[in-house]
Amino acid sequence: MPADLAVIGLGPYGLPLAQAAVAAGISTLGYRTGPEAGSLSPAELRRMLSGGFRTAAGPAELGRVRTAVICAPTPAGPDGGLDLSQVEAAARTLSTHLRPHTTVILESPVPPGTTEEFLRPLLEEGSGLRAGRDFHLACSPTRVDPGNRDFTPENTPKVIGGLTPACTESAAAFYSRLTDKVVRARGPREAETVQLLETNYRHVNIALVNEMAVLCHDLGVDLWDVIRCAETKPFGFQAFRPGPGVGGHAVPGDLSRAGRSLRMVELARQVNDQMPRYVVQRAAALLNEHGKSARGARILLLGVTYKPDLADQQATPAQEVAVRLMELGASVSYHDPHIPSWSVLDRPVPRADSLYEAAADADLTILLQQHRTYDLQGLSVKAQLLLDTRGATPTGAAHRL
């Protein structure tokens, strides 16, 4: 049965789009580009299926839709840039079934120029059609924030940049069915660079507060109180908070495809990449202050996902924290209500069944992720030592990052 929409890539970008489309009454077809994991709950998936969502039985079904949105993941490659291999595979698959008048939209995070210089030739070569004449081509950077209940696809403005004005309007007509506001960029490059700016803005500001966390600890200043006071300023300041590292699917990017780099972004990456090591240094220092060595210490890690209240472990700093603690000779266990099993260096990490008993037994408990189910006041009472990397515990209840 034909569908209005094909979502190509059912990972962290594609599943939320498919969910929003189904909720808007759009007949939606899903096509997997590889082993993908999204953040929708089983109940949400059931509602999608009852709303008419289905996965494609084969690539031929991609030729029977009006709109095809490529949402393939673009993880960091070996060189630190974005790996576009799944976008390429999705484009080649779609191109052999592409029909005239179809609207093709790229949502995957990509470097500026990808839509025109990388995606367009693949689609034209495989289909024999010409973008902007025979089919519409546009970029609309994803703005997914998994687990955010305040900002949904419906109330989050969608940026669109088409190859031609007609391409932009065709993509706008589609997204206007999903969102309250459509923002038209001058073209695909501008739309792609919106994603670059938004992602780098987050990473640079997190790096700033991460550096402030280290400085304030050395100075004996309560950074969390500083942030609390600073965020009362009604202009010129947006509060970011430090943590054990920056996880997630949005990789900080530069203009390496154009032979350029962003020095501030590279520095921010270096700062954020050092945070797991800093957490372990603080952990070892805390143990030492209480007459214990990291070697042989029982350390409990709380929350090993990259974001609270989700099961997503993409680029979670918990991995490196655990590795570095093990290298010091610590005995590491974990607790996470969303992760039933966890492995580090291909070895299973013991999972604590009873949270309070495990915290009382551990020489040090480290809060890496603030899940809603954690009673931090109770944990601060039970734990022998508690290092809070999220500033989530009551003031004075734990050692904060």
C-alpha positions as CSV (number, residue, x, y, z in Angstrom):
1,M,0.0,0.0,0.0
2,P,1.5,3.4,-0.9
3,A,2.5,5.8,1.8
4,D,2.8,9.6,1.9
5,L,6.2,9.5,3.6
6,A,9.2,7.3,3.8
7,V,11.6,7.8,6.7
8,I,14.9,6.3,5.8
9,G,16.8,5.6,9.0
10,L,15.0,4.5,12.1
11,G,17.5,5.7,14.7
12,P,17.5,8.7,17.0
13,Y,16.5,11.1,14.1
14,G,14.1,9.0,12.1
15,L,12.0,7.5,14.8
16,P,10.9,10.8,16.3
17,L,10.0,12.1,12.8
18,A,8.0,9.0,12.0
19,Q,6.3,9.3,15.4
20,A,5.3,12.9,14.7
21,A,4.2,12.1,11.2
22,V,1.9,9.3,12.3
23,A,0.5,11.5,15.0
24,A,-0.3,14.1,12.3
25,G,-2.2,11.4,10.3
26,I,0.4,11.0,7.6
27,S,0.7,7.5,6.2
28,T,4.4,6.7,7.1
29,L,6.8,4.0,5.9
30,G,10.0,3.3,7.8
31,Y,13.1,1.9,6.1
32,R,16.1,0.8,8.2
33,T,19.7,1.7,7.1
34,G,21.4,-0.5,9.6
35,P,21.4,-1.6,13.2
36,E,19.7,1.4,14.7
37,A,18.4,2.2,18.2
38,G,15.9,4.9,18.9
39,S,14.6,6.3,22.2
40,L,10.9,5.5,21.9
41,S,9.3,3.3,24.5
42,P,7.5,0.1,23.6
43,A,4.2,1.8,24.3
44,E,5.1,4.6,21.9
45,L,6.0,2.1,19.2
46,R,2.7,0.3,19.7
47,R,0.8,3.5,19.3
48,M,2.7,4.2,16.0
49,L,1.9,0.8,14.7
50,S,-1.8,1.2,15.6
51,G,-1.7,4.6,13.8
52,G,-0.6,2.9,10.6
53,F,3.2,3.0,10.7
54,R,4.9,0.1,9.1
55,T,8.4,-0.8,8.0
56,A,9.2,-1.4,4.4
57,A,9.4,-5.0,3.2
58,G,12.0,-4.0,0.6
59,P,13.6,-0.9,-1.1
60,A,11.1,-1.0,-4.0
61,E,8.4,0.5,-1.6
62,L,10.5,3.7,-1.5
63,G,9.4,4.5,-5.0
64,R,5.8,4.8,-4.0
65,V,5.9,7.8,-1.7
66,R,5.5,11.5,-2.1
67,T,8.2,12.5,0.3
68,A,11.4,10.7,1.4
69,V,13.4,12.0,4.4
70,I,16.9,10.6,4.9
71,C,17.6,10.4,8.7
72,A,20.6,8.0,8.6
73,P,23.0,8.5,11.5
74,T,26.3,10.2,10.9
75,P,28.6,9.1,13.8
76,A,32.1,10.4,14.3
77,G,34.6,8.8,11.9
78,P,38.2,7.8,12.7
79,D,39.4,11.2,11.7
80,G,36.9,12.9,14.1
81,G,34.7,14.1,11.2
82,L,31.2,12.8,10.4
83,D,30.9,9.4,8.8
84,L,28.5,9.8,5.8
85,S,28.6,6.1,4.8
86,Q,25.0,5.4,6.0
87,V,23.8,8.6,4.2
88,E,25.5,7.3,1.1
89,A,23.9,3.9,1.4
90,A,20.5,5.4,1.9
91,A,20.9,7.7,-1.1
92,R,22.0,4.9,-3.4
93,T,19.1,2.7,-2.3
94,L,16.6,5.5,-2.8
95,S,18.0,6.6,-6.1
96,T,17.2,3.4,-7.9
97,H,13.5,3.7,-7.0
98,L,13.2,7.5,-7.1
99,R,10.2,8.8,-9.2
100,P,9.6,12.2,-10.7
101,H,7.9,14.8,-8.5
102,T,9.2,13.2,-5.2
103,T,10.4,15.5,-2.5
104,V,13.7,14.3,-1.0
105,I,14.8,15.9,2.3
106,L,18.1,15.3,4.2
107,E,17.7,15.6,8.0
108,S,20.9,13.8,9.0
109,P,23.6,16.1,10.6
110,V,26.1,16.7,7.8
111,P,28.8,19.2,7.0
112,P,27.9,22.2,4.9
113,G,27.8,21.4,1.2
114,T,26.7,17.8,1.6
115,T,23.2,18.1,0.1
116,E,24.5,19.7,-3.1
117,E,27.9,18.1,-3.5
118,F,27.4,14.7,-2.0
119,L,23.7,13.7,-2.0
120,R,22.6,15.3,-5.2
121,P,25.0,13.5,-7.5
122,L,24.2,10.1,-5.9
123,L,20.5,10.7,-6.4
124,E,20.8,11.9,-9.9
125,E,23.2,9.2,-11.0
126,G,21.1,6.4,-9.7
127,S,17.8,7.7,-10.9
128,G,18.6,9.5,-14.1
129,L,16.5,12.4,-12.8
130,R,17.6,15.9,-12.2
131,A,17.3,17.6,-8.8
132,G,15.3,20.8,-9.0
133,R,13.7,19.9,-12.3
134,D,12.4,16.3,-12.0
135,F,12.4,16.0,-8.2
136,H,12.6,18.3,-5.2
137,L,15.7,18.3,-3.0
138,A,16.1,20.1,0.3
139,C,17.9,20.0,3.7
140,S,16.1,20.4,7.0
141,P,18.5,19.8,10.0
142,T,17.1,17.7,12.7
143,R,16.2,19.3,16.0
144,V,15.4,16.2,18.0
145,D,15.9,16.4,21.8
146,P,15.2,12.9,23.1
147,G,13.2,12.9,26.3
148,N,12.3,16.6,26.2
149,R,8.6,16.8,27.0
150,D,8.5,20.6,26.6
151,F,9.7,20.9,23.0
152,T,8.2,18.5,20.5
153,P,8.3,18.4,16.7
154,E,4.9,20.3,16.8
155,N,6.2,23.3,18.7
156,T,9.8,23.3,17.5
157,P,10.3,25.5,14.4
158,K,11.7,23.6,11.3
159,V,14.4,25.2,9.2
160,I,14.3,24.3,5.5
161,G,16.7,25.1,2.7
162,G,15.9,23.8,-0.8
163,L,18.0,23.5,-3.9
164,T,15.5,25.9,-5.7
165,P,12.7,28.0,-4.3
166,A,10.2,25.4,-5.6
167,C,12.2,22.7,-3.6
168,T,12.0,24.8,-0.5
169,E,8.2,25.3,-0.9
170,S,7.6,21.6,-1.5
171,A,9.5,20.7,1.7
172,A,7.8,23.5,3.6
173,A,4.4,22.1,2.5
174,F,5.3,18.8,4.0
175,Y,6.7,20.1,7.3
176,S,3.8,22.5,7.8
177,R,1.8,19.4,8.5
178,L,4.0,18.6,11.5
179,T,5.1,21.8,13.0
180,D,3.6,25.2,13.9
181,K,6.4,27.2,12.3
182,V,8.5,26.7,9.2
183,V,11.7,28.8,8.7
184,R,13.0,29.2,5.2
185,A,16.8,29.3,4.8
186,R,18.4,30.8,1.7
187,G,19.5,27.3,0.5
188,P,20.8,23.9,1.6
189,R,24.2,25.2,2.7
190,E,22.6,27.7,5.1
191,A,20.3,25.0,6.5
192,E,23.2,22.6,7.0
193,T,25.2,25.3,8.7
194,V,22.3,26.0,11.1
195,Q,22.9,22.5,12.5
196,L,26.7,23.1,12.7
197,L,26.1,26.3,14.6
198,E,23.6,24.8,17.0
199,T,25.7,21.8,17.8
200,N,28.9,23.7,18.2
201,Y,27.1,26.3,20.4
202,R,26.2,23.5,22.8
203,H,29.6,22.0,22.9
204,V,31.5,25.2,23.3
205,N,29.3,26.4,26.2
206,I,29.5,23.1,27.9
207,A,33.3,23.2,27.6
208,L,33.2,26.7,29.2
209,V,31.4,25.5,32.3
210,N,33.5,22.3,32.4
211,E,36.6,24.5,32.6
212,M,34.9,26.7,35.2
213,A,34.1,23.6,37.2
214,V,37.8,22.7,37.4
215,L,38.8,26.3,38.2
216,C,36.1,26.8,40.8
217,H,37.1,23.5,42.6
218,D,40.7,24.7,42.8
219,L,39.6,28.1,44.1
220,G,37.1,26.6,46.6
221,V,34.2,28.3,44.9
222,D,30.7,26.7,44.6
223,L,30.2,26.8,40.8
224,W,26.6,25.5,41.1
225,D,25.8,28.5,43.2
226,V,27.5,30.8,40.7
227,I,25.4,29.3,37.9
228,R,22.2,29.7,40.0
229,C,22.9,33.3,40.5
230,A,24.1,34.0,37.0
231,E,21.0,32.6,35.3
232,T,18.9,35.2,37.0
233,K,20.3,37.7,34.5
234,P,17.5,38.3,32.0
235,F,19.8,39.0,29.0
236,G,23.1,38.0,27.6
237,F,23.4,34.7,29.5
238,Q,22.1,31.2,29.1
239,A,22.9,28.6,31.8
240,F,24.8,25.5,30.9
241,R,26.0,23.0,33.5
242,P,29.1,20.9,33.7
243,G,29.2,17.1,33.7
244,P,31.4,14.1,33.3
245,G,31.6,14.5,29.5
246,V,29.4,15.2,26.5
247,G,27.6,12.2,25.0
248,G,24.8,11.9,22.5
249,H,24.5,11.7,18.7
250,A,25.3,15.3,17.8
251,V,29.0,15.4,17.0
252,P,30.7,18.8,17.2
253,G,31.7,19.7,13.6
254,D,33.9,22.0,11.6
255,L,34.4,22.9,7.9
256,S,37.0,20.2,7.2
257,R,35.3,19.4,3.9
258,A,36.0,22.9,2.8
259,G,39.6,22.8,4.1
260,R,38.8,24.9,7.1
261,S,38.6,24.4,10.8
262,L,37.1,26.1,13.8
263,R,39.7,26.5,16.5
264,M,37.2,27.2,19.3
265,V,35.3,24.1,18.5
266,E,38.4,22.0,18.5
267,L,39.5,23.4,21.8
268,A,36.0,22.8,23.2
269,R,36.2,19.2,22.1
270,Q,39.6,18.8,23.9
271,V,38.1,20.3,27.1
272,N,35.1,18.1,27.1
273,D,37.1,15.0,26.2
274,Q,39.2,15.5,29.3
275,M,36.2,15.4,31.7
276,P,36.0,11.7,32.2
277,R,39.7,11.7,33.2
278,Y,39.0,14.7,35.6
279,V,36.1,12.8,37.2
280,V,38.4,9.8,37.9
281,Q,41.1,12.2,39.3
282,R,38.5,13.7,41.7
283,A,37.3,10.2,42.6
284,A,40.9,9.0,43.5
285,A,41.5,12.2,45.4
286,L,38.3,11.8,47.5
287,L,39.2,8.2,48.3
288,N,42.7,9.3,49.3
289,E,41.4,12.0,51.5
290,H,39.4,9.4,53.4
291,G,42.4,7.0,53.8
292,K,41.6,4.7,50.9
293,S,43.3,3.9,47.7
294,A,41.6,3.7,44.3
295,R,43.3,0.3,43.9
296,G,40.9,-2.3,45.3
297,A,38.2,0.3,46.0
298,R,34.6,-0.6,45.4
299,I,33.1,2.1,43.2
300,L,29.5,2.2,42.2
301,L,28.5,4.2,39.1
302,L,25.0,5.6,39.0
303,G,23.4,6.3,35.6
304,V,25.5,5.1,32.6
305,T,23.3,6.6,29.8
306,Y,24.2,9.8,28.0
307,K,21.0,11.5,29.0
308,P,18.6,11.2,31.9
309,D,15.6,8.9,31.8
310,L,16.6,7.3,28.4
311,A,18.2,4.0,27.6
312,D,20.5,5.6,25.0
313,Q,24.2,5.1,25.6
314,Q,25.6,6.8,22.5
315,A,29.0,8.3,23.4
316,T,28.2,8.1,27.1
317,P,31.2,9.3,29.2
318,A,30.4,6.5,31.6
319,Q,32.4,4.1,29.4
320,E,35.7,6.0,29.7
321,V,35.1,6.7,33.4
322,A,34.7,3.0,34.0
323,V,37.8,2.1,31.9
324,R,40.0,4.6,33.8
325,L,38.8,3.4,37.2
326,M,39.5,-0.2,36.2
327,E,43.0,0.8,35.1
328,L,43.5,2.2,38.6
329,G,42.6,-1.2,40.0
330,A,39.1,-0.3,41.3
331,S,36.3,-2.8,41.4
332,V,33.5,-1.2,39.4
333,S,29.8,-1.9,39.6
334,Y,26.9,0.1,38.2
335,H,23.2,0.9,38.6
336,D,20.9,2.2,35.9
337,P,17.1,1.6,35.8
338,H,17.2,1.8,32.0
339,I,20.2,-0.5,31.3
340,P,19.7,-4.1,32.4
341,S,23.3,-5.1,31.4
342,W,26.4,-3.2,30.6
343,S,29.8,-4.2,29.3
344,V,33.1,-2.3,29.3
345,L,36.1,-3.5,27.4
346,D,34.0,-6.5,26.3
347,R,33.6,-7.5,29.9
348,P,30.3,-7.4,31.8
349,V,30.1,-4.9,34.6
350,P,28.3,-6.2,37.8
351,R,24.9,-4.6,38.1
352,A,23.6,-3.6,41.6
353,D,20.2,-5.0,42.3
354,S,19.6,-3.1,45.5
355,L,20.6,0.5,45.0
356,Y,20.8,1.5,48.7
357,E,22.6,-1.6,49.8
358,A,25.1,-1.2,46.9
359,A,25.7,2.5,47.8
360,A,26.2,1.6,51.5
361,D,28.7,-1.1,50.6
362,A,30.7,0.9,48.0
363,D,33.7,2.9,49.1
364,L,32.6,5.6,46.6
365,T,29.4,6.2,44.6
366,I,29.6,8.4,41.6
367,L,26.5,10.0,40.1
368,L,27.1,10.2,36.4
369,Q,23.5,10.6,35.2
370,Q,20.5,12.1,37.1
371,H,17.6,9.7,36.4
372,R,14.3,10.8,37.7
373,T,13.9,7.7,39.8
374,Y,17.0,8.4,42.0
375,D,16.2,9.6,45.5
376,L,19.4,11.7,45.8
377,Q,18.7,12.8,49.4
378,G,18.3,9.2,50.4
379,L,21.4,8.1,48.5
380,S,23.5,10.8,50.1
381,V,22.6,9.4,53.5
382,K,23.3,5.8,52.5
383,A,26.5,6.3,50.5
384,Q,29.8,6.2,52.3
385,L,31.1,8.8,49.8
386,L,29.1,10.4,47.0
387,L,30.6,12.3,44.1
388,D,27.9,14.2,42.2
389,T,29.0,15.1,38.7
390,R,25.6,16.7,37.8
391,G,25.1,19.1,40.7
392,A,21.8,17.3,41.4
393,T,22.1,16.5,45.1
394,P,21.0,18.9,47.8
395,T,23.6,21.4,48.8
396,G,26.1,19.9,51.2
397,A,24.8,16.3,50.7
398,A,27.6,15.2,48.4
399,H,30.9,16.3,46.9
400,R,30.1,18.1,43.7
401,L,32.1,18.2,40.5
